[in-house]
Amino acid sequence: MENSLRKPRCLRKQRQRLLWILSALSLLFMAGCATSGKPQYDVEKYLLSYPSSSWTQLAKLPASIKLNRFSIASAYNSTGMIFRNDSYSVDSFNYSRWAVNPADMTGDILLADMRASGLFQAVFSRYDTEEGRFLLSGGIEEFYLQIDKKNKTARIGISISMQDTQEKETGKRMMFQKKYFREEPLQDASPKGYCEAASRAMQIISREIIGDIYAAVKTRTP
């Protein structure tokens, strides 16, 4: 009788062990399936980069300028490296992105160029507590890669306006408002090639903007 009672107990223990082993194997199998899917790709991030222009032929103006944060059209308001094949479609690269939003990227690089120019007494960013006499605002209207059948070009369109905060007459406060546009062909058909072409476009736009700022400020400073 005692031996007959022990046998069912042993069988139950063996079954429990077997179930535990099967459960553990099932968990390992499911974990393996979860990690054995498509490989994870690293996302490459890009920034506009170029050497600042030289302005040694012009004298420094006793003026302070502050840059507002740039705005951007909703279609390009992301870090995606956007490209367009026609007037209707918009897409972006899967594994390549801008390191920061194009509005902040262009605003920051224009700020750096203005400071490096040495043309103004002071140039303040949106983070500085100081207030400049002249207030510069900007907006990105176009910022994408245009892909046609034969050509690939980086397109940048920026609107700029500047005000004199010391001008009491409202109608005379706005000094100028202008759109700057540039497109540059890609020398290498890749996201990096797009970044290089966009950098060349921005370098030219930046110089044009700074030249117009200088001419406008000069008319209002002694």
C-alpha positions in Angstrom: 0.0 0.0 0.0 2.8 2.5 0.9 4.6 1.8 -2.3 1.4 2.3 -4.3 0.9 5.8 -2.7 4.5 6.9 -3.5 4.2 6.2 -7.2 1.5 8.8 -7.9 3.4 11.4 -5.9 6.6 10.7 -7.9 4.6 11.0 -11.2 3.2 14.3 -10.2 6.7 15.7 -9.4 8.0 14.5 -12.7 5.1 16.1 -14.5 5.6 19.4 -12.7 9.3 19.3 -13.6 8.5 18.5 -17.2 6.0 21.4 -17.4 8.5 23.8 -15.9 11.1 22.8 -18.4 8.7 23.1 -21.3 7.6 26.6 -20.0 11.2 27.7 -19.8 12.0 26.5 -23.3 8.9 28.3 -24.6 10.0 31.6 -23.1 13.5 31.2 -24.6 12.0 30.4 -28.0 9.7 33.5 -27.9 12.6 35.7 -26.8 14.7 34.4 -29.7 11.9 35.1 -32.2 11.5 38.6 -30.9 15.2 39.4 -31.4 15.7 37.5 -34.6 13.7 39.9 -36.8 15.0 42.6 -39.1 18.3 44.1 -38.0 18.2 47.5 -36.3 19.7 50.3 -38.5 21.5 53.3 -37.1 20.0 56.6 -38.2 22.6 59.0 -39.6 22.1 62.7 -38.6 23.4 65.7 -40.5 24.1 69.4 -40.0 24.7 72.2 -42.4 28.4 73.1 -42.4 30.6 75.6 -44.3 33.3 78.2 -43.6 31.9 81.7 -42.8 32.5 84.5 -45.4 35.1 87.1 -44.9 34.0 90.8 -44.7 37.3 92.6 -44.0 36.5 95.3 -46.6 33.6 96.7 -44.5 33.8 98.7 -41.3 32.1 97.5 -38.1 28.8 99.3 -37.3 27.9 100.4 -33.8 24.7 98.4 -33.8 23.2 95.5 -31.8 21.0 92.9 -33.5 18.9 90.2 -32.0 17.6 87.1 -33.9 14.2 85.7 -33.1 13.6 82.0 -33.4 12.9 81.1 -37.1 9.6 79.7 -38.1 9.1 77.0 -40.7 6.4 75.9 -43.1 4.4 72.9 -41.7 5.4 70.6 -44.6 9.1 70.8 -43.5 8.6 71.2 -39.8 10.5 68.0 -38.8 14.0 66.6 -38.7 13.2 64.4 -41.7 15.4 64.9 -44.8 12.5 65.6 -47.1 12.5 65.1 -50.8 10.0 65.7 -53.5 9.5 64.1 -56.9 6.7 66.5 -58.1 4.5 69.3 -56.8 2.2 67.0 -54.9 4.2 64.3 -53.2 6.4 64.6 -50.1 8.6 61.9 -48.6 11.8 61.5 -46.5 14.7 59.2 -46.1 14.2 56.3 -43.7 17.7 56.2 -42.0 19.0 59.8 -42.6 17.8 62.8 -40.7 18.8 66.4 -39.8 20.3 66.6 -36.4 17.9 69.5 -35.5 14.9 71.1 -37.0 15.8 73.1 -40.2 14.4 76.3 -38.7 16.8 76.1 -35.7 19.6 74.9 -37.9 19.5 77.7 -40.4 18.8 80.3 -37.6 21.8 79.1 -35.6 24.2 79.1 -38.6 23.1 82.6 -39.7 23.7 83.8 -36.1 27.2 82.2 -36.2 27.9 83.9 -39.6 26.8 87.3 -38.4 29.0 87.1 -35.3 32.0 85.8 -37.4 31.5 88.7 -39.9 32.6 91.3 -37.3 30.3 93.8 -39.0 28.2 94.5 -35.9 28.9 95.6 -32.4 26.8 92.8 -30.9 24.6 90.0 -32.2 22.3 88.3 -29.7 20.5 85.0 -30.0 17.0 84.2 -28.8 18.5 82.8 -25.6 20.4 85.9 -24.6 18.7 88.2 -22.1 20.1 91.4 -23.9 17.8 93.2 -26.3 19.2 94.5 -29.5 18.1 97.7 -31.2 17.4 95.8 -34.5 15.2 92.7 -34.4 15.7 90.1 -37.1 12.9 87.5 -37.8 13.0 84.7 -40.4 10.9 81.8 -41.7 11.8 78.7 -43.7 9.4 78.5 -46.7 11.3 75.8 -48.6 13.8 73.2 -47.4 13.9 70.0 -49.4 15.6 67.9 -52.0 14.1 68.2 -55.5 14.4 64.9 -57.5 13.7 65.2 -61.2 14.4 62.6 -63.9 17.8 64.2 -64.7 18.7 66.4 -61.8 18.8 66.4 -58.0 18.9 69.8 -56.3 18.9 71.1 -52.8 16.3 73.9 -52.5 16.2 76.5 -49.6 13.8 79.4 -49.4 14.0 81.8 -46.4 12.0 84.9 -45.7 13.7 87.6 -43.6 12.4 90.8 -42.0 14.1 93.3 -39.8 12.7 96.0 -37.5 14.2 99.0 -35.8 12.8 98.8 -32.2 13.8 102.5 -31.5 11.7 103.8 -34.3 8.6 105.5 -32.9 6.6 105.7 -36.1 5.0 102.3 -36.8 5.2 102.7 -40.5 9.0 103.3 -40.4 9.8 100.5 -37.9 10.0 97.8 -40.6 13.3 98.2 -42.4 13.0 95.5 -45.0 11.3 92.2 -45.8 12.7 89.9 -48.4 12.7 86.3 -49.6 16.0 84.5 -50.4 16.0 81.4 -52.6 18.8 79.2 -53.7 19.1 75.8 -55.3 22.3 73.8 -55.6 22.9 70.5 -57.6 24.0 67.4 -55.8 27.5 66.3 -56.6 26.8 63.0 -54.9 23.4 61.3 -55.0 23.1 60.5 -51.3 21.8 62.0 -48.1 25.4 63.3 -47.4 25.5 64.8 -50.9 22.2 66.5 -50.2 23.6 68.0 -47.0 26.7 69.2 -48.8 24.5 70.9 -51.5 22.2 72.4 -48.9 25.3 73.8 -47.1 26.4 75.5 -50.3 23.0 77.0 -50.8 22.8 78.2 -47.3 26.3 79.7 -47.5 25.2 81.9 -50.4 21.9 82.8 -48.8 23.6 83.8 -45.6 26.0 86.1 -47.3 23.2 87.8 -49.2 21.2 88.3 -45.9 24.1 89.7 -44.0 24.9 92.1 -46.9 21.3 93.4 -46.8 21.3 93.7 -43.0 24.5 95.7 -43.1 23.1 98.0 -45.8 19.9 98.6 -43.9 21.6 99.1 -40.5 24.1 101.5 -42.0 21.3 103.9 -43.0 20.2 104.2 -39.4 23.5 104.4 -37.5 26.0 107.3 -37.4 
